[in-house]
Structure formats: C-alpha cells, structure tokens
Amino acid sequence: MFGLPPLTLVIWVPILGGLAVLATGSDRNAPLARWLALVAAALGFLVAIPLYTGFDVSASAMQFEELVPWIYRFNINYHLGVDGISMPFILLNSFTTLLVVIAGWEVIRKKVAQYMAAFLIMSGLINGVFAALDAVLFYVFFEAMLIPMYLVIGVWGGPNRVYAAIKFFLYTLLGSLLMLVAFIYLYFQAGNSFEILDYHKLAIGMNAQILLFAAFFLAFAVKVPMWPVHTWLPDAHVEAPTGGSVVLAAITLKVGAYGFLRFSLPIVPDASHELAWLVIALSLIAVAYIGLVALVQADMKKLIAYSSIAHMGFVTLGFFLFNPLGIEGGLVQMISHGFISGALFLCIGVMYDRLHSRQIKDYGGLVNKMPVFAAFFMLFAMANSGLPATSGFVGEFMVIMSAVKVNFWYAFVAATTLILGAAYTLWMYKRVVFGKITNPLVEEMQDLDKREFLILGMLAVCVLGMGLYPKPFTDVMHASVDNLIAHVGQSKLP
Amino acid sequence: MNYSLAELVPLLPEIFLLAMLSVILIVDSMLKDSQRVLTYVLSLLALAGCTWLTFGGHQSEPVHAFSGMFVDDTLADALKLVLYLAVAFMLVYSRSYLQARGLFRGEFYALTLFATLGMMVMISASHFLTLYLGLELLSLSLYAMVALQRDSAVASEAAMKYFVLGAIASGMLLYGMSMVYGSTGSLMLTDVSVALQEGAGQKVPLVFGLVFIVAGLAFKLGAVPFHMWVPDVYHGAPTAVTLFISSAPKLAAFAFSIRILVQGLEVLHTDWRDMLVLLSVLSMAVGNIAAIAQTNIKRMLAYSTISHMGFLLLGILAGNQNGYAAAMFYSVVYAMMSLGGFGVILLLSRQGFESEELDDLKGLNARSPWAAFLMLLLMFSMAGIPPTVGFYAKLSVLQSVVEVGLVWLAVAAVLFSLIGAFYYLRVVKFMYFDEPLQTAAIEAPGDMRLALSLNGLGILALGILPGPLMSLCLIAVQSSL
C-alpha cells in the first residue's frame, strides 16, 4: 500500500494512529477520539490483510522481508519478516484491536483518548514482536508492549489494580531481562550478530544450551503463562478492564508461546529435547491441576483466566512433542483460544457493564432477560469446552492425537481437559444463565445492543468458521512447521 | 621553556569561560535585583560561546598544552559539549525555582560556572595535578552551592557533611597519587603508563596507591560503600543544586575515571577491575534496594543515582574500548535522564512549596498530562525499558561485560535492575493511577517547558535512533585512548 512495505505498515499505522488519538487530548473531544481510533484500528486491520492474501504457502522461508541497518555500532538491524508461524498472529492481533476499540466505545468514559491510544500503540508493538527478525528489535517490542498494558490495567482497572499492574510488569520483566543476557551472549557466539536467523544456525555446546534454554524458558513461560509462574495472570485479568483482558488473553499470552517456536526450539534444539519432559510435565499440570482450580472459582473472569492457563498448557504440550501435528495443533489452539477467550471476556464485559459484578452468584436466570446474549454465550462456552465444530475442538484434538503417538499417558492426562473444561465452563454457564432469577437487578438487564451484537457476531463467525473449515489456517503453517521440525531434529552440538 | 601564545589555543574554551566569569561577577555586582536576568542570559551566552569554541577548535588528533598537562582530544571535546548542554538545561530549569526562593543571585551563576570550569579541566587533564585541580575547583564550588540557602538547617548540614567527606576523599586521592608518583617517578599520565609498562615500581605500593585512588574515585561517583553523602546531600541541597550535582558532574567523574584508570594505570587493569566489580555490584544492590524504602523523591533519585553509577562502572571495568564507549554513553544518557527527572520536580515546586515527597506526584496525569508523560518516559528510561534510551545504555554496558566473559555480572546487574524497576513503576503509578492530592495549576516559564519537552522527547527520540550517539561515543574513545 502506497509503496510502503506491509510489515512496516502493520507496525506503524496503529502506533501513529494511537499518537493521533492521543493528540485529541481531553475528554471534551471523546467522540473524535473514538472515531479516530476506529479508523486507525480499521486501517491497521486492512493493511494486515495483504499479508494473508500475498502469502506464499509453499515457502518456508521468511516473507515480506525488510532489512534496514539501525544501530551500526552493534550491527542491529530493523529486520522484519514473517513465516507461517508468525503471520496468523499479526492478523489475529489486528482483528482483536478492532474489536477492543468497538468494545470500549461507550463503556470507557474517562480518559477515552488515552485508553484508545494505549490499545492502538500496543497493537503496533505486538505486531512488531511477531514480525521482528532481529533479537534486539524483538526485545524492544517485547518490552515496550508492557508499558501500555501496565497503564491500561492501572488506570482503567478494578479496585486492586495497582497490585495487579505492578505484579504483571515485574513478573514479565523478570523473565525478559534474562533473555536479554542470553541475546547478548548469542551475539558474541554468532560473531557480532543479533540476527535471529543466524542464531538458528549456530552450533552451541550442551551446557550453554541448557543455560540459554533456561533464560528463554523463564521469559516465555512467564508470558504464556505456565504453572507455577502463572499467578500474575488471574490478578491481571480480574483487575483489567474488558479490553485489557481481551488483549491479554487473546494476544499477549501468544507472544510467549510464539517465543518457544522462534527461539527455544530452533536455537537450542538439543536442550529442548533434553528438557522436554519438564515442559511437558508443567503443561500437563497446567491442563489438569489448573482445570481443577478453575472449577472452584467464584469470579467469572478468574475462571476464564484459569481456563486460559489450562488451554495454553495444551499449546506448550503440543510444541514439545516435536512432531508436525503437535506444533500445528498448538498453533491452531493459540488462534482458536484468541477468539474464544476474547469472546468470553467480552461476554463477561457485557454482563459487567449492566450489573457491575463478576461474581457468578450475583447472576442466574439471565436467559429470561437476554436470550440473544445467552445464545452467543452458549456458543463460546461450548467452544471453550472443546465441542466439535467449534475452533476449540480442532487444536485440542490435534494435540491429543499427536500426544497418543508419543506416549499414551500424556494423551490421557491431556484429555482430562475435555471433561474438566466442559465441567467448569458449562457449570458456570448454567449458574449464570439458567435457573430462576434471584437477583432483582437481573430483572432489569437489557439484551445486547447493536454494537455488542456486532462484536460477538464477528467472533462467532470466526469460532464456527475455524471449527468447520480450519484448512485456511493450517495451510499457511505447513511449510514453516515442517521446516521447523526438520531443523529441530538436527543436533546443534559442536 | 619557551611559551608561545599558540600553545594556549586548545585551552580557548576554558580561557573564554574564565573571562566571561569575571565579566559576570563584575556586571552582577552592579545589577539591581530586577535586572538579575542579565546574569542568567550572560551565563547562557558564556556556555554558548564555549560550545562554539570547542566545536570550532576540534581536531581529530589529541593536542597537548602546558607541556602535556592538558590535553584536548575528541573524548574531551565530546564530553565538554554534552557538559555545556547539561549545564545550560540546568540553568533553564532552575531559574523560576531560584527566583521563588530568593536564591536568584549572582553567586549561584558564578559558582555554577566555576564548577563547570573545574569539570572542563578534569575532562581535559592529562596530569595527576591537573586532575586534582579540576576536581577541587568543582568540589569547592559544589560545597558552597549546597549551602546556598543559608537559613536552612538541612542544607547547612548537607553541605557540612559533603565538605568533610569530600575532603577525606580528596585526601585519599592525593595519598594514592603520591604512592603512584613514588613508584613511577612521574605524575604525567602518559609517563606513568609507560613506566608501568616497563615494570617500574614495586607491586605492593602501586596497588596500595591504586586502592586509595579507586576509593577517592568511588566517593566522587557516589559508589557503595562510599555513597553515604549522596542521599543526604541530594535531600538537603536546594532542588536546583541537586539537579546540578546529579547531572553534569557525573560526566566529569566518568572522564576522571577514564583518565586515571585507563590512560594512567591501564597496566594494573586486573587489579582495579576486581575493585570495580565489588563497587559496582554493591552499588547496584544497595542503590536499588534502598531506593524502594524512600518516600522522599530526592532521596529516591539519590539511591537511583547510586545504582546507575554501579552500571556505569560495569562499562569501565570491562577494560576495553567497547566498554569505555558504553560507559561514556551511559554517563551521557544518565546526565540527560537525571536532568529531566529533577526538571519535572522543579516544575512541580512553586512559590512556598517544595515538591519533595513522592505523594506530590499523585495524579499528575490529571493535572498536567504532558508533564506526566515526560516523567513517564524518564522513569521508564531509568528503569531501562525500551523504547527509551535508558535501555540502550544498559544494553551496551551489559554487552561489554558479557564480551569479557563476566556473564554472571550481567545476570546480577539485570536482577538488580528488576528490583529497581519497582520504584520507577511506583512513580508512574502515583502519576497515573492515583487521584491528585492538590489541584494547584502547574505554572512554568515557556523556556523551561520547551527545554523539558526537548529533554523528555530526546529520551524517546534517542531510544528510537540511538545509533549516532553510540557511534560518537565509540569514535571519541577510539581516537583518544
């Protein structure tokens, strides 16, 4: 578009749009800020579409590459490119940003411009994370996106927002700082290069691989988040405004999982094989144990937060089985979880806007007052429990299939999610939507308005579409995943 | 020895500043209080003139004067240019603060310029005595500036403490220098270096002297365990003076360390490296942990300075040009961040109100979104979060210690900076998440607003394009050492 390279556009259109929104200033200009944000988000999504339409599914190499020297002194480049692993997430992110802007339209009443700008800037930065092929550039985006999220949770969040925001920031920073040291170490090993693709080719001894793996693991496991470093997520989700929860669940968690595929597996394959048991064990704990934890939650947002951790456990499990089906399953699960968790948080937001409570016990009998909403909510709840024909089923099924091949017991534990997931999601659904109306406030609740219908409708189409016909999503991944598997299969010990 | 006037050319900026100082002193004594602005303008003009002279007189090869006691090289020129800028920003920031407190007097400007002159001498020194002279000129001016508010007990106490401890540090430094002199027979840095390479002197007295020198340096930098004066002086001094102490002198202290340790005593690198490792780790630990407990923002920034000096030492102790360049970059960036940070505090102070407590920052976003945004950038930069320039400062020093194989030190440094991130985040929390405690409008003269905006946006702009400044630092180091 306009002769500008597409990846630069997907990063900078939202950021510049965000700055423009910020410039509208105080809440007197709130309508202008909203419309400007909508235009920027829509533009951001439009410029991302050529990435899909122009994508060569048969190629495993990086596409849409851009390379501009940035900091000569350390040989750092503004190097962008996407493959089948990263490209879908840029689309997902741009799409989610659009939803978040619409979702916050009337709900956010104070500091509208700052709210919208934070999400737009964050969207550009997250696109940068997925597109960066230079380690420092990646790190810059990876860290910078914490700043808007920190502000979103802290400014527009709930009563305990300060604790949640600082916890979120410090937890994530802890992991990523060690990753920075790992990058610097690799820089010297690779002969003064911060190119991620150079690191992929580098021969590294076993001890160094283990240490590097540990540094990467800490960075990404916190982000995913994996048990036992997951405790920031429920806090952050509960306190964040709806939009913040949506972006957290739908996108930022995926950054961690993406990091495993871009860094851990290809850079330190031997250590990854060596320590796969650990990751698999932690993933299975997340699936089974966190599933049980979700069961007893009284707060809907917390419940979905724990459910996210359990679902992301599937993703990491799939990655560390080292076969194409597992990794593709993990990727599909990531995208699907992006839709479903985003949708569920939006549903909770819809209820919260009316009743100002997230406690399950405050609801009940919602179907009588909000039948359309109940139908949507039902669809997403079913998808979250992995019902066939929804996107939630595809990824889980692929991962379980691939786990059976490796070890029956992995598959057995992983499959408990089909029971647990259904149990906690549907039980919550039952208590919230069905039954008698006990809370008089529920009597006064209005069904969805057009705006809410629009966003939930779009997500419903995505969830069903991906569940019935996942081929467009898996097609773009094949070549890159096969290439990754081949790469990971080779030892890099010197 | 024959002197020709041409020998004085490398000293032109210093000579010009001294001449301007004399002019300012005379002019100021004839001014009425209402005309004092002239002193301010003249001081800025003096700095502008120095900039022009330094820039114009720049030569790529080092030029010596006074039989080699004074050197004008790229490193000196680059640092001096940053120094003028830092002092000029400091003068702009502090004007309204001084006016509101009756400190807007000629002494402030004269002392500032004397201190600047001292720093210029330190930066350009290539002889132990020149170094010492510059240092004393700087220190004595600073002692007086801390005590500028004569009726303030806190300020007097701070000045006294600063003076006594500073005198001890100077004594240690001199003692160390005398031992080096005894061993090598020279005070000229280059001669000392040559003598050491030829194996002059015994190891024990040399290392003994080195310990005293490093202790003196650590005091001037404010590194743990020689940091005790820093929080008290930062707290006690008028904020405008704190702003000064925390910014420009760090550049001079960097130059001072490089001149002594690298140009003079590089042969003893393995010895001073271990000392600096200790100082650095302790500074990062104590600075970052103690800062958490502070409720006074000036004290908090004082401990933050201590931890930043720990980071700066990382670059020096790496012991190669890459590391020195990283440390130089760090000192420049630090001066810039410190200026901005105290600049915002000055912005919040007004007639009869000192903004000193962290609580004063509460709800700043509601009172002045722009000031809050600038402070946000500064805090994230100090915490080393991209896309601000503070990140690249940390990146380059970490890179230089990993290069020499001290990976554990890099890991320790990042862990301490994680602790540090907490109190910077807390400042952001006060500004953005809390409601304002007071609603008084924030008033500041236009020049201050402009300078502060430039300062804050510079942090962001350099964070997006840090390359040129980094290369400049590397070139300065390479061509001078």
Interface residues (C-beta under 8 A of the other chain):
Chain A: G25 W70 I71 Y72 R73 F74 Q114 V136 Y139 V140 E143 A144 L146 I147 Y150 L151 G154 V155 R161 V162 A165 I166 F169 L170 L173 L174 L177 L178 L180 V181 I184 Y185 Y187 F188
Chain B: A325 N365 P369 F380 I385 P386 P387 F391 Y392 L395 S396 L398 Q399 V402 E403 V407 A410 V411 V414 L415 S417 L418 A421 F422 L425 R426 V428 K429 Y432 F433 L465 P466 G467 M470 S471 L474
